[in-house]
């Protein structure tokens, strides 16, 4: 980097997803400054819905002061259980207030997803056949489709910057790398 700052993404990466807790303000702002797209996870609970307006306002502030090009790629429902009326109500409100932004894929409540971190493993390595792991794989495909229909390719770093820059995607709640290569 010209300014001497460390690279957030290896130059060989074509796309990356960085997960960060929004309670870590400096880290959150750093990712928003570097991000081209934002995925906002939404636990299908009432209080998560209440806090969404704060997160959207933070995104607006980041766009105004740090990164005018940052956009919300979508809202991701997590810990979703269609048997719960509350999950259905939260989904309906997200669809109503954010038309076209709600991912069709919802990450279900899943014991195997909850167990994976206690074994020090990502969900796909722990149990690739679990409903939760399959949902994450479906999400990757849906993200790729959104870029395909939007004209930008998440795997083409040249779409988002100059030289070998790669897009950085932000999401609350942990760390991880998104799909490398196609």
C-alpha positions as CSV (number, residue, x, y, z in Angstrom):
1,X,0.0,0.0,0.0
2,X,1.3,3.5,-0.9
3,X,0.5,4.9,2.5
4,X,2.3,2.0,4.3
5,X,-0.9,0.5,5.7
6,X,-1.2,-3.3,5.6
7,X,-3.2,-4.9,2.9
8,X,-6.6,-6.1,4.1
9,X,-6.9,-8.7,1.4
10,X,-4.1,-10.8,-0.2
11,X,-3.5,-9.6,-3.8
12,X,-4.3,-13.1,-5.0
13,X,-7.9,-12.9,-3.6
14,X,-10.6,-12.2,-6.2
15,X,-13.3,-11.5,-3.6
16,X,-13.4,-11.6,0.2
17,X,-16.0,-11.5,2.9
18,X,-14.8,-10.1,6.2
19,X,-17.0,-10.6,9.2
20,X,-16.9,-8.0,12.0
21,X,-18.9,-7.3,15.0
22,X,-20.4,-3.8,14.9
23,X,-19.6,-3.3,18.5
24,X,-16.0,-3.1,17.6
25,X,-16.3,0.5,16.3
26,X,-12.8,1.0,14.9
27,X,-12.8,-2.3,13.1
28,X,-16.3,-1.7,11.8
29,X,-15.4,1.7,10.4
30,X,-12.2,0.3,8.8
31,X,-14.1,-2.3,7.0
32,X,-16.8,0.1,5.9
33,X,-14.0,2.4,4.5
34,X,-12.6,-0.4,2.4
35,X,-15.9,-2.2,1.5
36,X,-17.6,-2.0,-1.8
37,X,-20.7,-4.0,-0.7
38,X,-22.3,-4.7,2.7
39,X,-24.2,-7.8,3.7
40,X,-26.3,-7.2,6.9
41,X,-27.2,-10.4,8.8
42,X,-30.5,-10.2,10.7
43,X,-31.3,-12.7,13.4
44,X,-35.0,-13.3,13.1
45,X,-35.8,-11.7,16.5
46,X,-37.5,-8.6,17.5
47,X,-34.5,-6.8,19.1
48,X,-32.4,-7.4,16.0
49,X,-35.0,-5.8,13.9
50,X,-35.1,-2.8,16.3
51,X,-31.3,-2.4,15.9
52,X,-31.4,-2.5,12.1
53,X,-32.2,1.2,11.8
54,X,-29.0,2.0,13.8
55,X,-26.9,-0.2,11.5
56,X,-28.5,1.4,8.4
57,X,-27.7,4.8,9.8
58,X,-24.1,3.8,10.4
59,X,-23.9,2.7,6.8
60,X,-25.3,6.0,5.7
61,X,-22.7,7.9,7.8
62,X,-19.9,5.7,6.3
63,X,-21.1,6.5,2.8
64,X,-21.2,10.2,3.6
65,X,-17.9,10.5,5.4
66,X,-15.6,7.5,4.4
67,X,-16.7,5.7,1.3
68,X,-19.3,7.2,-1.1
69,X,-19.3,4.0,-3.1
70,X,-20.4,1.5,-0.4
71,X,-23.7,-0.2,-1.0
72,X,-25.9,-2.7,0.8
73,X,-25.8,-5.9,-1.2
74,X,-28.5,-7.4,0.9
75,X,-30.0,-8.5,4.2
76,X,-29.4,-12.1,5.3
77,X,-31.8,-13.8,7.7
78,X,-30.0,-15.9,10.3
79,X,-31.2,-18.3,12.9
80,X,-34.3,-18.6,10.8
81,X,-37.0,-21.1,11.7
82,X,-40.1,-20.9,9.5
83,X,-42.1,-22.7,12.2
84,X,-41.9,-19.6,14.4
85,X,-44.4,-16.9,13.8
86,X,-41.7,-14.3,14.8
87,X,-39.4,-15.5,12.1
88,X,-42.2,-15.0,9.5
89,X,-43.1,-11.6,10.9
90,X,-39.5,-10.4,10.9
91,X,-39.1,-11.7,7.3
92,X,-42.3,-9.9,6.2
93,X,-41.1,-6.6,7.7
94,X,-37.7,-6.9,6.1
95,X,-39.3,-7.5,2.7
96,X,-41.7,-4.6,3.2
97,X,-39.0,-2.0,4.2
98,X,-36.1,-3.3,2.1
99,X,-37.7,-4.5,-1.2
100,X,-35.2,-6.3,-3.4
101,X,-32.6,-6.4,-0.6
102,X,-33.6,-9.5,1.3
103,X,-31.7,-12.6,0.3
104,X,-34.0,-15.6,-0.6
105,X,-31.5,-17.8,1.2
106,X,-32.1,-17.8,5.0
107,X,-29.6,-19.4,7.3
108,X,-31.6,-21.8,9.5
109,X,-31.3,-22.5,13.2
110,X,-29.0,-25.6,13.0
111,X,-27.3,-27.6,15.7
112,X,-24.4,-28.5,13.4
113,X,-23.7,-24.8,12.7
114,X,-23.6,-24.1,16.5
115,X,-21.3,-27.1,17.1
116,X,-18.7,-26.3,14.5
117,X,-16.9,-23.4,16.4
118,X,-16.6,-25.5,19.5
119,X,-14.6,-28.0,17.4
120,X,-12.5,-25.2,15.9
121,X,-13.9,-25.8,12.5
122,X,-15.8,-23.8,9.9
123,X,-19.3,-25.2,9.3
124,X,-18.5,-26.5,5.8
125,X,-15.6,-28.5,7.1
126,X,-17.5,-29.8,10.2
127,X,-20.6,-31.0,8.4
128,X,-20.9,-30.0,4.7
129,X,-24.2,-32.0,4.5
130,X,-25.9,-30.1,7.3
131,X,-28.8,-27.8,6.5
132,X,-26.9,-24.8,7.7
133,X,-23.8,-25.5,5.6
134,X,-26.0,-26.1,2.5
135,X,-27.7,-22.7,3.2
136,X,-24.3,-21.0,3.3
137,X,-23.4,-22.6,-0.1
138,X,-26.7,-21.4,-1.5
139,X,-26.0,-17.9,-0.2
140,X,-22.7,-17.8,-2.1
141,X,-24.5,-18.7,-5.3
142,X,-27.2,-16.1,-4.7
143,X,-24.5,-13.5,-4.1
144,X,-22.8,-14.4,-7.4
145,X,-26.2,-14.1,-9.1
146,X,-26.8,-10.6,-7.7
147,X,-23.5,-9.5,-9.1
148,X,-24.2,-11.2,-12.4
149,X,-27.6,-9.3,-12.7
150,X,-26.2,-6.1,-11.4
151,X,-23.4,-6.0,-14.0
152,X,-20.5,-6.2,-11.5
153,X,-18.7,-9.5,-10.9
154,X,-17.6,-10.1,-7.3
155,X,-14.7,-12.2,-8.7
156,X,-13.4,-9.5,-10.9
157,X,-11.3,-7.2,-8.8
158,X,-11.0,-4.7,-11.6
159,X,-14.7,-3.8,-11.2
160,X,-14.1,-2.3,-7.8
161,X,-10.8,-0.5,-7.9
162,X,-7.5,-0.1,-9.6
163,X,-4.6,-2.5,-10.0
164,X,-4.9,-5.6,-7.8
165,X,-7.5,-4.3,-5.4
166,X,-10.2,-6.7,-4.4
167,X,-13.7,-6.0,-3.1
168,X,-14.1,-6.4,0.6
169,X,-17.5,-7.3,1.8
170,X,-18.6,-6.6,5.4
171,X,-20.9,-8.6,7.7
172,X,-21.4,-8.5,11.4
173,X,-20.4,-11.4,13.7
174,X,-17.0,-13.1,13.1
175,X,-14.3,-13.5,10.5
176,X,-14.0,-15.5,7.4
177,X,-12.9,-15.5,3.7
178,X,-15.4,-15.8,1.0
179,X,-15.0,-18.0,-2.1
180,X,-11.7,-17.7,-3.9
181,X,-11.9,-18.2,-7.6
182,X,-14.8,-19.4,-9.6
